[in-house]
Amino acid sequence: MRAVITVVGKDTVGILARVSSLCAKFNVNISDVSQTILQDMFCMIMLCDISKINIDFNDFVDNMQELGKTLNMSIHVMHEDIFNSMHRI
């Protein structure tokens, strides 16, 4: 099982570290990551393995959203099945 995490907001020091630390806390493995800075906006997409997650998925989503509020950023977590359904023709 996999999930897609997107992070968007004003660039600051430590964004990747904070997001990846929270993933590690809940045993979520980051398989792939793409990030860029568009002027002063930080944009990141992570593909994560959630097969060994040690918390309920919805609680993980809530934790990531709370981190987003702390960082004043938008952090969105979507299960791969939902992501694929939304992007299927």
N, C-alpha and C positions, 0 to 999 in steps of 0.2 A: 504494500500500500504506500502511496505517495501523496504528498500535498504540495501545493504551490503557495509560496509566501511572497507577497509584494510589499515593498517599503518605499514610500514616497514622501519627501519633505525637504525642508531647508537643510543643506549640508552642514554637519557638525562633526567634530572628532568623536570616534568611538561607536558609530552606528552599527557597523558590521560586528564589532566585538560584543555589543549589548544583545543584538538579535541572536547571534550564534551562541552566546552563553546561555540564553534562555532555552534555545533548542537543546543544547547539551544537558541542561538541568533535567529535561523531560525525556532524554534518550532519543531525541529526534536527530537523525543523521543528515547532514547537508550533502546531497549528491552532486549538485551543480549550482553555480551562482554566476549571475551576470549583473554588473553594476556599472553605472555611469553617472557623471555629473553633467547636468544640462544647465549651463550658466551657474546659478547657485543652488539648483535643485538636485538632490540626491535621489536616484532611482535604482532600485534593486529588485531582481527576481531570483528566488531560490527554489530549487526543486529538492524536496526532502523526503527521505524514507521514514515513514511513520509506523513501520511494522513492529517496532519494539518500543513504541511510546509507552511511558509509565504513568500516564494520566489520561483521563477521558478526553477525546479529541475536542469536544466542545469547550472543555475547561482550558485546553491548550490555546484554542482560538481566543478565549476571553483573556488569558494571560498575555498573549501577543497584543491584543487591542489595548490593554492597560499599559503595556510598555510603550505602545505608540502614543498614548496620551502623555505619558511621562516625557517622551522625547519630542512632543509636539509634532508628530508625524502620523501618516496614515499607514497602518500595518494591517494587511488583509491576508487571511489564511483560508485556502480553499482546498477541499479534498479533491484528488485527481479525478475521481469519477464525475463530480460536479463540473469541474473544469472541462473535461472531455465532452460532456453532454452539452455544455454551452457553446462549444466550438465545433460541433459536428454539423456537417451540412445535411 
